[in-house]
């Protein structure tokens, strides 16, 4: 599988994503600068975490206008796979490639901690190796991670089963106390209706090998590799 990791001014998780795909999972990875306009025939695009353009205006608001995002839009329409992680998720909603918005955490504080997630959908190329309702643990690190959508949009998310991850307790219960950032219905990650675009606030690349404290994020990338082999 050939993977593009996009790089914006302020990206800081690009090398984490590249390390996971290239060094842990043996895939071909290329960094693509945000001003380029060619995705070079890749199979997967990763929009990594960080603070693109310093999160000026709001997170992801400026990055959506980078030339490479026009290519990402075309890539998505052609069925290509895209993952937006943390700031990447924020960029995807700003670019209208995923519905809803991401607001500042209600505490107005940056949150950096490990959280539990319940896998809500396994019929996506990103989650096929997880079990339905499986509880996994991943880290979060964000100041604008509160997912919100209006009532019609939320209804569509439910109708098309687009809610992929929810914040939960270690036992898999979706509770207010398990919600670290006030996200609507504990939503931590969603996909588009076509199921080829995933946005999530937690960082799977930071929990992809034991030395980092956990490997629950590794299965996400392995799911894509397995789907590509098929």
VEXMI-951665 format. One line per field, with one value per atom (N, C-alpha, C): chain; x, y, z. Coordinates in nm, 2 decimals, padded with zeros to 4 digits, always signed. Example, Ala and Ser with C-alpha at 12.3 -4.5 7.8 and 13.67 -1.06 7.14 Angstrom:
kette: c(A|A|A|A|A|A)
c1: c(+01.32|+01.23|+01.32|+01.28|+01.37|+01.29)
c2: c(-00.57|-00.45|-00.33|-00.22|-00.11|+00.00)
c3: c(+00.78|+00.78|+00.78|+00.71|+00.71|+00.79)
This chain:
kette: c(A|A|A|A|A|A|A|A|A|A|A|A|A|A|A|A|A|A|A|A|A|A|A|A|A|A|A|A|A|A|A|A|A|A|A|A|A|A|A|A|A|A|A|A|A|A|A|A|A|A|A|A|A|A|A|A|A|A|A|A|A|A|A|A|A|A|A|A|A|A|A|A|A|A|A|A|A|A|A|A|A|A|A|A|A|A|A|A|A|A|A|A|A|A|A|A|A|A|A|A|A|A|A|A|A|A|A|A|A|A|A|A|A|A|A|A|A|A|A|A|A|A|A|A|A|A|A|A|A|A|A|A|A|A|A|A|A|A|A|A|A|A|A|A|A|A|A|A|A|A|A|A|A|A|A|A|A|A|A|A|A|A|A|A|A|A|A|A|A|A|A|A|A|A|A|A|A|A|A|A|A|A|A|A|A|A|A|A|A|A|A|A|A|A|A|A|A|A|A|A|A|A|A|A|A|A|A|A|A|A|A|A|A|A|A|A|A|A|A|A|A|A|A|A|A|A|A|A|A|A|A|A|A|A|A|A|A|A|A|A|A|A|A|A|A|A|A|A|A|A|A|A|A|A|A|A|A|A|A|A|A|A|A|A|A|A|A|A|A|A|A|A|A|A|A|A|A|A|A|A|A|A|A|A|A|A|A|A|A|A|A|A|A|A|A|A|A|A|A|A|A|A|A|A|A|A|A|A|A|A|A|A|A|A|A|A|A|A|A|A|A|A|A|A|A|A|A|A|A|A|A|A|A|A|A|A|A|A|A|A|A|A|A|A|A|A|A|A|A|A|A|A|A|A|A|A|A|A|A|A|A|A|A|A|A|A|A|A|A|A|A|A|A|A|A|A|A|A|A|A|A|A|A|A|A|A|A|A|A|A|A|A|A|A|A|A|A|A|A|A|A|A|A|A|A|A|A|A|A|A|A|A|A|A|A|A|A|A|A|A|A|A|A|A|A|A|A|A|A|A|A|A|A|A|A|A|A|A|A|A|A|A|A|A|A|A|A|A|A|A|A|A|A|A|A|A|A|A|A|A|A|A|A|A|A|A|A|A|A|A|A|A|A|A|A|A|A|A|A|A|A|A|A|A|A|A|A|A|A|A|A|A|A|A|A|A|A|A|A|A|A|A|A|A|A|A|A|A|A|A|A|A|A|A|A|A|A|A|A|A|A|A|A|A|A|A|A|A|A|A|A|A|A|A|A|A|A|A|A|A|A|A|A|A|A|A|A|A|A|A|A|A|A|A|A|A|A|A|A|A|A|A|A|A|A|A|A|A|A|A|A|A|A|A|A|A|A|A|A|A|A|A|A|A|A|A|A|A|A|A|A|A|A|A|A|A|A|A|A|A|A|A|A|A|A|A|A|A|A|A|A|A|A|A|A|A|A|A|A|A|A|A|A|A|A|A|A|A|A|A|A|A|A|A|A|A|A|A|A|A|A|A|A|A|A|A|A|A|A|A|A|A|A|A|A|A|A|A|A|A|A|A|A|A|A|A|A|A|A|A|A|A|A|A|A|A|A|A|A|A|A|A|A|A|A|A|A|A|A|A)
c1: c(+00.08|+00.00|+00.09|+00.05|+00.13|+00.05|+00.11|+00.05|+00.11|+00.02|+00.06|+00.03|+00.13|+00.11|+00.12|+00.02|+00.02|+00.09|+00.16|+00.23|+00.19|+00.14|+00.10|+00.20|+00.21|+00.29|+00.22|+00.29|+00.24|+00.20|+00.21|+00.18|+00.29|+00.25|+00.36|+00.34|+00.24|+00.22|+00.25|+00.30|+00.33|+00.43|+00.53|+00.64|+00.59|+00.50|+00.44|+00.36|+00.28|+00.20|+00.29|+00.39|+00.48|+00.56|+00.60|+00.67|+00.59|+00.46|+00.37|+00.35|+00.32|+00.29|+00.42|+00.53|+00.65|+00.73|+00.77|+00.86|+00.79|+00.67|+00.60|+00.53|+00.47|+00.38|+00.43|+00.55|+00.62|+00.55|+00.48|+00.42|+00.51|+00.48|+00.55|+00.48|+00.56|+00.51|+00.58|+00.50|+00.56|+00.50|+00.58|+00.53|+00.50|+00.38|+00.34|+00.31|+00.39|+00.37|+00.24|+00.18|+00.04|+00.03|+00.14|+00.13|+00.14|+00.17|+00.17|+00.03|+00.02|-00.11|-00.11|-00.04|-00.04|-00.02|-00.12|-00.11|-00.03|+00.02|+00.12|+00.07|-00.05|-00.10|-00.11|-00.14|-00.14|-00.27|-00.27|-00.39|-00.46|-00.38|-00.43|-00.37|-00.45|-00.41|-00.43|-00.33|-00.34|-00.32|-00.42|-00.40|-00.38|-00.25|-00.21|-00.25|-00.22|-00.25|-00.14|-00.17|-00.08|-00.16|-00.10|-00.16|-00.14|-00.21|-00.19|-00.22|-00.12|-00.13|-00.15|-00.10|-00.11|-00.26|-00.35|-00.49|-00.55|-00.49|-00.55|-00.69|-00.77|-00.92|-00.98|-00.96|-01.00|-00.93|-00.93|-00.85|-00.89|-00.80|-00.83|-00.89|-00.93|-00.99|-00.91|-00.78|-00.69|-00.64|-00.61|-00.56|-00.65|-00.78|-00.88|-00.85|-00.79|-00.76|-00.63|-00.55|-00.42|-00.45|-00.36|-00.38|-00.40|-00.33|-00.34|-00.48|-00.56|-00.69|-00.78|-00.76|-00.84|-00.81|-00.69|-00.66|-00.72|-00.73|-00.79|-00.94|-01.00|-01.14|-01.17|-01.08|-01.09|-01.07|-00.97|-00.93|-01.05|-01.12|-01.23|-01.34|-01.37|-01.48|-01.45|-01.32|-01.29|-01.28|-01.32|-01.32|-01.20|-01.10|-00.97|-01.00|-00.91|-00.93|-00.85|-00.92|-00.86|-00.88|-00.78|-00.79|-00.75|-00.83|-00.80|-00.79|-00.67|-00.65|-00.63|-00.72|-00.71|-00.72|-00.61|-00.62|-00.66|-00.63|-00.67|-00.83|-00.89|-01.03|-01.09|-01.03|-01.07|-01.07|-00.96|-00.95|-01.06|-01.08|-01.19|-01.33|-01.36|-01.49|-01.50|-01.38|-01.38|-01.39|-01.33|-01.34|-01.47|-01.56|-01.69|-01.68|-01.57|-01.55|-01.61|-01.64|-01.72|-01.81|-01.93|-02.03|-02.00|-02.06|-02.05|-01.93|-01.91|-01.80|-01.73|-01.61|-01.54|-01.51|-01.56|-01.56|-01.45|-01.43|-01.33|-01.39|-01.30|-01.34|-01.41|-01.52|-01.60|-01.51|-01.41|-01.32|-01.23|-01.22|-01.13|-00.98|-00.96|-00.82|-00.78|-00.65|-00.60|-00.60|-00.65|-00.66|-00.56|-00.48|-00.38|-00.39|-00.45|-00.47|-00.51|-00.51|-00.56|-00.71|-00.79|-00.93|-00.97|-01.09|-01.14|-01.24|-01.25|-01.34|-01.41|-01.54|-01.62|-01.63|-01.59|-01.60|-01.75|-01.80|-01.95|-01.97|-01.88|-01.90|-01.77|-01.79|-01.67|-01.68|-01.79|-01.80|-01.75|-01.63|-01.55|-01.41|-01.34|-01.21|-01.11|-01.15|-01.06|-01.08|-01.19|-01.22|-01.25|-01.23|-01.27|-01.21|-01.10|-01.03|-01.07|-01.15|-01.20|-01.33|-01.37|-01.50|-01.60|-01.73|-01.84|-01.84|-01.85|-01.86|-01.73|-01.62|-01.49|-01.45|-01.40|-01.34|-01.19|-01.15|-01.00|-00.96|-00.83|-00.77|-00.67|-00.69|-00.60|-00.58|-00.48|-00.45|-00.52|-00.56|-00.61|-00.51|-00.51|-00.43|-00.49|-00.58|-00.65|-00.71|-00.73|-00.80|-00.94|-00.96|-01.08|-01.14|-01.18|-01.22|-01.37|-01.44|-01.59|-01.67|-01.71|-01.78|-01.93|-01.98|-02.12|-02.18|-02.31|-02.38|-02.52|-02.59|-02.73|-02.82|-02.95|-03.03|-03.05|-03.07|-03.08|-02.95|-02.83|-02.70|-02.69|-02.72|-02.71|-02.80|-02.92|-03.01|-02.95|-02.89|-02.82|-02.71|-02.63|-02.52|-02.57|-02.69|-02.75|-02.80|-02.87|-02.94|-02.84|-02.72|-02.62|-02.51|-02.53|-02.44|-02.29|-02.28|-02.15|-02.07|-02.13|-02.06|-01.97|-01.84|-01.75|-01.69|-01.66|-01.61|-01.68|-01.70|-01.76|-01.67|-01.66|-01.59|-01.67|-01.60|-01.68|-01.59|-01.65|-01.58|-01.50|-01.42|-01.34|-01.43|-01.55|-01.65|-01.74|-01.71|-01.79|-01.92|-01.94|-02.06|-02.03|-02.13|-02.12|-02.18|-02.10|-02.15|-02.09|-02.16|-02.11|-01.97|-01.94|-01.81|-01.70|-01.74|-01.63|-01.61|-01.68|-01.67|-01.57|-01.45|-01.35|-01.36|-01.44|-01.45|-01.58|-01.69|-01.82|-01.88|-01.82|-01.87|-02.01|-02.09|-02.23|-02.24|-02.32|-02.33|-02.20|-02.10|-01.97|-01.90|-01.93|-01.87|-01.72|-01.65|-01.50|-01.45|-01.53|-01.49|-01.61|-01.61|-01.71|-01.66|-01.74|-01.70|-01.80|-01.77|-01.87|-01.97|-02.07|-02.17|-02.11|-02.01|-01.95|-01.85|-01.81|-01.72|-01.58|-01.54|-01.39|-01.32|-01.39|-01.32|-01.35|-01.25|-01.26|-01.20|-01.27|-01.21|-01.23|-01.12|-01.12|-01.03|-01.07|-00.99|-00.88|-00.90|-00.79|-00.68|-00.56|-00.45|-00.41|-00.45|-00.42|-00.27|-00.20|-00.06|+00.03|-00.03|+00.05|+00.03|-00.06|-00.08|-00.07|+00.05|+00.06|+00.17|+00.24|+00.34|+00.35|+00.38|+00.38|+00.47|+00.58|+00.67|+00.60|+00.50|+00.42|+00.31|+00.29|+00.19|+00.07|+00.06|-00.06|-00.05|-00.13|-00.12|-00.26|-00.36|-00.50|-00.51|-00.43|-00.43|-00.38|-00.30|-00.23|-00.34|-00.44|-00.54|-00.61|-00.62|-00.68|-00.61|-00.48|-00.39|-00.38|-00.38|-00.38|-00.51|-00.62|-00.75|-00.74|-00.68|-00.66|-00.57|-00.46|-00.37|-00.44|-00.52|-00.59|-00.69|-00.76|-00.86|-00.79|-00.67|-00.60|-00.56|-00.52|-00.48|-00.59|-00.71|-00.83|-00.86)
c2: c(-00.12|+00.00|+00.12|+00.22|+00.35|+00.45|+00.52|+00.61|+00.75|+00.85|+00.99|+01.05|+01.11|+01.18|+01.33|+01.40|+01.55|+01.62|+01.73|+01.81|+01.96|+02.02|+02.16|+02.23|+02.37|+02.44|+02.42|+02.36|+02.33|+02.18|+02.10|+01.96|+01.90|+01.82|+01.76|+01.61|+01.55|+01.41|+01.33|+01.41|+01.35|+01.23|+01.25|+01.15|+01.03|+01.05|+00.94|+00.85|+00.91|+00.83|+00.76|+00.83|+00.76|+00.65|+00.67|+00.56|+00.43|+00.46|+00.34|+00.26|+00.34|+00.27|+00.21|+00.28|+00.24|+00.14|+00.18|+00.10|-00.02|+00.00|-00.10|-00.20|-00.14|-00.22|-00.24|-00.19|-00.22|-00.16|-00.05|+00.01|+00.13|+00.16|+00.27|+00.41|+00.50|+00.63|+00.74|+00.85|+00.97|+01.09|+01.18|+01.31|+01.40|+01.46|+01.56|+01.69|+01.79|+01.93|+01.99|+02.07|+02.12|+02.20|+02.26|+02.34|+02.26|+02.13|+02.05|+02.02|+01.98|+01.95|+01.82|+01.72|+01.59|+01.48|+01.39|+01.29|+01.17|+01.17|+01.07|+00.93|+00.90|+00.77|+00.69|+00.75|+00.68|+00.61|+00.51|+00.44|+00.49|+00.56|+00.62|+00.75|+00.85|+00.98|+00.99|+01.03|+01.06|+01.21|+01.27|+01.41|+01.41|+01.44|+01.41|+01.52|+01.49|+01.59|+01.70|+01.80|+01.91|+02.04|+02.15|+02.28|+02.35|+02.30|+02.36|+02.51|+02.59|+02.73|+02.79|+02.72|+02.76|+02.77|+02.70|+02.70|+02.84|+02.93|+03.06|+03.06|+03.15|+03.16|+03.05|+02.93|+02.81|+02.69|+02.58|+02.47|+02.42|+02.41|+02.35|+02.46|+02.58|+02.67|+02.72|+02.74|+02.79|+02.67|+02.56|+02.44|+02.39|+02.41|+02.37|+02.43|+02.55|+02.62|+02.58|+02.50|+02.46|+02.38|+02.40|+02.34|+02.19|+02.12|+01.98|+01.93|+02.01|+01.97|+01.96|+02.03|+02.02|+01.88|+01.83|+01.69|+01.59|+01.62|+01.53|+01.51|+01.62|+01.62|+01.53|+01.54|+01.46|+01.31|+01.29|+01.16|+01.09|+01.16|+01.11|+01.08|+01.16|+01.14|+01.02|+00.98|+00.87|+00.74|+00.75|+00.63|+00.61|+00.70|+00.69|+00.70|+00.63|+00.63|+00.75|+00.81|+00.93|+00.91|+00.93|+00.94|+01.08|+01.14|+01.27|+01.24|+01.26|+01.24|+01.37|+01.40|+01.52|+01.64|+01.71|+01.83|+01.79|+01.67|+01.62|+01.61|+01.57|+01.56|+01.70|+01.79|+01.93|+01.99|+01.95|+02.00|+01.94|+01.81|+01.74|+01.80|+01.84|+01.90|+02.04|+02.12|+02.25|+02.24|+02.14|+02.12|+02.06|+02.03|+01.97|+01.83|+01.76|+01.62|+01.53|+01.59|+01.52|+01.62|+01.57|+01.66|+01.70|+01.81|+01.86|+01.96|+01.99|+02.09|+02.04|+02.09|+02.06|+02.20|+02.20|+02.32|+02.31|+02.42|+02.42|+02.34|+02.27|+02.19|+02.28|+02.23|+02.32|+02.38|+02.31|+02.36|+02.47|+02.49|+02.58|+02.55|+02.42|+02.38|+02.27|+02.26|+02.15|+02.02|+01.92|+01.79|+01.69|+01.63|+01.53|+01.41|+01.30|+01.19|+01.06|+00.95|+00.83|+00.82|+00.77|+00.75|+00.61|+00.57|+00.45|+00.48|+00.40|+00.42|+00.29|+00.30|+00.18|+00.19|+00.08|+00.07|+00.04|+00.14|+00.14|+00.07|+00.08|+00.03|-00.05|-00.17|-00.25|-00.27|-00.22|-00.24|-00.12|-00.08|+00.03|-00.03|+00.02|-00.03|+00.00|+00.09|+00.14|+00.05|-00.02|-00.08|-00.23|-00.29|-00.43|-00.53|-00.50|-00.60|-00.59|-00.49|-00.47|-00.56|-00.58|-00.65|-00.55|-00.58|-00.48|-00.46|-00.33|-00.28|-00.31|-00.34|-00.36|-00.23|-00.24|-00.13|-00.12|-00.01|+00.01|+00.13|+00.15|+00.26|+00.34|+00.47|+00.55|+00.68|+00.76|+00.89|+01.00|+01.10|+01.23|+01.34|+01.45|+01.57|+01.68|+01.76|+01.86|+01.97|+02.08|+02.19|+02.22|+02.17|+02.19|+02.05|+01.97|+01.83|+01.80|+01.90|+01.88|+01.87|+01.75|+01.73|+01.77|+01.85|+01.89|+01.89|+01.86|+01.86|+01.90|+01.96|+02.00|+01.87|+01.89|+01.77|+01.69|+01.76|+01.69|+01.61|+01.68|+01.61|+01.49|+01.50|+01.39|+01.27|+01.31|+01.21|+01.13|+01.20|+01.14|+01.05|+01.09|+01.01|+00.88|+00.89|+00.76|+00.68|+00.74|+00.66|+00.59|+00.65|+00.59|+00.52|+00.51|+00.44|+00.49|+00.62|+00.69|+00.72|+00.69|+00.71|+00.59|+00.61|+00.49|+00.47|+00.57|+00.56|+00.65|+00.60|+00.68|+00.67|+00.78|+00.78|+00.70|+00.61|+00.52|+00.49|+00.42|+00.37|+00.25|+00.20|+00.08|-00.04|-00.04|-00.14|-00.12|-00.02|+00.01|+00.09|+00.15|+00.23|+00.37|+00.42|+00.56|+00.65|+00.72|+00.80|+00.94|+01.04|+01.17|+01.18|+01.10|+01.11|+01.05|+00.97|+00.91|+01.00|+01.11|+01.21|+01.32|+01.32|+01.41|+01.55|+01.57|+01.71|+01.76|+01.69|+01.74|+01.71|+01.62|+01.59|+01.54|+01.58|+01.53|+01.38|+01.32|+01.18|+01.10|+01.16|+01.10|+01.06|+01.13|+01.10|+01.13|+01.03|+01.05|+01.03|+00.97|+00.95|+00.92|+00.97|+00.95|+00.92|+00.86|+00.84|+00.91|+00.92|+00.97|+00.86|+00.89|+00.79|+00.68|+00.72|+00.62|+00.54|+00.57|+00.50|+00.49|+00.59|+00.59|+00.71|+00.79|+00.90|+00.88|+00.88|+00.87|+00.98|+01.05|+01.15|+01.11|+01.13|+01.09|+01.18|+01.21|+01.29|+01.21|+01.09|+01.01|+00.98|+00.94|+00.92|+00.77|+00.70|+00.56|+00.53|+00.63|+00.61|+00.62|+00.68|+00.69|+00.57|+00.48|+00.35|+00.23|+00.23|+00.12|+00.02|+00.04|-00.06|-00.05|-00.17|-00.18|-00.08|-00.04|+00.05|+00.19|+00.22|+00.34|+00.33|+00.20|+00.18|+00.11|+00.08|+00.01|-00.01|-00.11|-00.14|-00.13|-00.07|-00.08|+00.00|+00.10|+00.18|+00.10|+00.00|-00.07|-00.14|-00.19|-00.26|-00.18|-00.05|+00.04|+00.04|+00.05|+00.05|-00.08|-00.19|-00.32|-00.36|-00.30|-00.32|-00.27|-00.16|-00.10|-00.19|-00.23|-00.32|-00.45|-00.51|-00.63|-00.60|-00.49|-00.46|-00.44|-00.38|-00.36|-00.49|-00.58|-00.72|-00.79|-00.76|-00.83|-00.77)
c3: c(+00.00|+00.00|+00.00|-00.09|-00.09|-00.02|+00.08|+00.17|+00.15|+00.15|+00.15|+00.29|+00.35|+00.48|+00.45|+00.46|+00.43|+00.54|+00.50|+00.59|+00.57|+00.68|+00.68|+00.77|+00.76|+00.86|+01.00|+01.09|+01.22|+01.24|+01.14|+01.16|+01.25|+01.35|+01.44|+01.46|+01.40|+01.41|+01.28|+01.18|+01.05|+01.06|+01.13|+01.14|+01.22|+01.32|+01.40|+01.30|+01.22|+01.12|+01.02|+00.97|+00.88|+00.94|+01.06|+01.13|+01.15|+01.19|+01.21|+01.08|+00.97|+00.84|+00.78|+00.79|+00.71|+00.80|+00.92|+01.00|+01.07|+01.12|+01.19|+01.10|+00.99|+00.90|+00.76|+00.73|+00.60|+00.48|+00.49|+00.38|+00.32|+00.20|+00.13|+00.17|+00.22|+00.27|+00.21|+00.17|+00.12|+00.18|+00.23|+00.28|+00.16|+00.17|+00.07|+00.13|+00.09|+00.14|+00.09|+00.18|+00.15|+00.03|-00.03|-00.15|-00.27|-00.26|-00.38|-00.43|-00.56|-00.62|-00.69|-00.63|-00.69|-00.58|-00.57|-00.46|-00.51|-00.63|-00.68|-00.67|-00.70|-00.72|-00.59|-00.48|-00.35|-00.33|-00.23|-00.20|-00.07|+00.01|+00.14|+00.16|+00.21|+00.25|+00.40|+00.47|+00.61|+00.63|+00.70|+00.74|+00.89|+00.93|+01.07|+01.16|+01.29|+01.39|+01.40|+01.48|+01.50|+01.51|+01.46|+01.47|+01.34|+01.23|+01.10|+01.11|+01.05|+01.06|+01.20|+01.29|+01.43|+01.49|+01.42|+01.46|+01.46|+01.38|+01.37|+01.31|+01.35|+01.33|+01.41|+01.37|+01.44|+01.38|+01.45|+01.40|+01.26|+01.17|+01.04|+00.94|+00.99|+00.90|+00.79|+00.81|+00.70|+00.61|+00.68|+00.60|+00.49|+00.51|+00.41|+00.27|+00.27|+00.15|+00.08|+00.14|+00.08|-00.05|-00.15|-00.28|-00.27|-00.18|-00.18|-00.14|-00.07|-00.03|-00.15|-00.26|-00.38|-00.44|-00.43|-00.47|-00.38|-00.25|-00.16|-00.19|-00.22|-00.26|-00.38|-00.48|-00.60|-00.57|-00.48|-00.44|-00.37|-00.28|-00.21|-00.30|-00.40|-00.50|-00.58|-00.60|-00.68|-00.60|-00.47|-00.38|-00.30|-00.30|-00.23|-00.08|+00.00|+00.15|+00.21|+00.31|+00.38|+00.53|+00.61|+00.75|+00.80|+00.88|+00.94|+01.09|+01.15|+01.29|+01.36|+01.47|+01.55|+01.46|+01.44|+01.35|+01.21|+01.17|+01.04|+01.04|+01.15|+01.16|+01.14|+01.21|+01.21|+01.07|+00.99|+00.85|+00.77|+00.79|+00.71|+00.73|+00.85|+00.87|+00.81|+00.82|+00.77|+00.61|+00.55|+00.41|+00.36|+00.45|+00.43|+00.37|+00.40|+00.36|+00.46|+00.58|+00.68|+00.74|+00.79|+00.85|+00.99|+01.03|+01.17|+01.19|+01.31|+01.34|+01.47|+01.50|+01.62|+01.69|+01.82|+01.90|+02.00|+02.07|+02.18|+02.29|+02.37|+02.48|+02.58|+02.64|+02.74|+02.85|+02.89|+02.99|+02.94|+02.81|+02.75|+02.78|+02.81|+02.84|+02.74|+02.71|+02.63|+02.71|+02.64|+02.71|+02.65|+02.74|+02.69|+02.79|+02.74|+02.83|+02.75|+02.81|+02.75|+02.77|+02.67|+02.68|+02.63|+02.67|+02.62|+02.51|+02.41|+02.30|+02.27|+02.23|+02.19|+02.04|+01.97|+01.83|+01.79|+01.72|+01.69|+01.55|+01.46|+01.33|+01.29|+01.24|+01.19|+01.04|+00.98|+00.83|+00.76|+00.80|+00.72|+00.70|+00.60|+00.57|+00.68|+00.77|+00.88|+01.01|+01.02|+01.15|+01.13|+01.02|+00.99|+01.08|+01.14|+01.23|+01.37|+01.41|+01.54|+01.55|+01.68|+01.70|+01.73|+01.69|+01.72|+01.87|+01.91|+02.05|+02.13|+02.06|+02.13|+02.19|+02.31|+02.38|+02.36|+02.31|+02.29|+02.37|+02.38|+02.45|+02.36|+02.34|+02.26|+02.34|+02.30|+02.36|+02.28|+02.35|+02.29|+02.33|+02.25|+02.28|+02.19|+02.25|+02.17|+02.26|+02.20|+02.26|+02.20|+02.08|+02.01|+01.96|+02.05|+02.02|+02.04|+02.08|+02.11|+01.98|+01.94|+01.82|+01.84|+01.74|+01.74|+01.60|+01.60|+01.47|+01.50|+01.40|+01.43|+01.42|+01.45|+01.46|+01.33|+01.21|+01.09|+01.05|+01.08|+01.05|+01.14|+01.27|+01.36|+01.32|+01.28|+01.23|+01.11|+01.02|+00.91|+00.95|+01.05|+01.10|+01.15|+01.23|+01.28|+01.17|+01.07|+00.97|+00.88|+00.85|+00.77|+00.85|+00.98|+01.07|+01.05|+01.06|+01.04|+01.16|+01.28|+01.40|+01.43|+01.42|+01.42|+01.56|+01.63|+01.77|+01.87|+01.99|+02.10|+02.22|+02.29|+02.42|+02.52|+02.60|+02.69|+02.81|+02.90|+03.02|+02.98|+03.07|+03.04|+03.02|+03.07|+03.06|+02.93|+02.86|+02.74|+02.75|+02.87|+02.89|+02.84|+02.76|+02.71|+02.81|+02.89|+03.00|+02.99|+03.06|+03.06|+03.12|+03.22|+03.29|+03.20|+03.10|+03.01|+02.89|+02.88|+02.77|+02.81|+02.75|+02.79|+02.75|+02.64|+02.58|+02.55|+02.60|+02.58|+02.44|+02.37|+02.23|+02.24|+02.14|+02.13|+02.12|+02.21|+02.21|+02.23|+02.29|+02.31|+02.18|+02.07|+01.94|+01.94|+01.90|+01.89|+01.75|+01.67|+01.53|+01.44|+01.32|+01.22|+01.08|+01.00|+00.86|+00.77|+00.64|+00.54|+00.50|+00.43|+00.39|+00.31|+00.22|+00.14|+00.21|+00.33|+00.42|+00.38|+00.30|+00.26|+00.32|+00.41|+00.48|+00.63|+00.71|+00.86|+00.92|+01.02|+01.10|+01.25|+01.32|+01.46|+01.54|+01.67|+01.75|+01.82|+01.87|+01.93|+01.83|+01.88|+01.79|+01.79|+01.68|+01.67|+01.65|+01.59|+01.56|+01.68|+01.79|+01.92|+02.01|+01.96|+02.04|+01.94|+01.87|+01.77|+01.80|+01.91|+01.96|+02.11|+02.16|+02.31|+02.38|+02.33|+02.39|+02.42|+02.35|+02.37|+02.47|+02.52|+02.62|+02.58|+02.45|+02.40|+02.25|+02.19|+02.05|+01.99|+02.06|+02.00|+01.87|+01.85|+01.73|+01.61|+01.63|+01.52|+01.43|+01.49|+01.42|+01.31|+01.34|+01.24|+01.11|+01.12|+01.00|+00.94|+01.02|+00.97|+00.90|+00.94|+00.87|+00.73|+00.71|+00.57|+00.49|+00.55|+00.47|+00.43|+00.52|+00.48|+00.37|+00.38|+00.28|+00.14|+00.14|+00.02|-00.04|+00.04|-00.01|-00.08|-00.02|-00.08|-00.22)
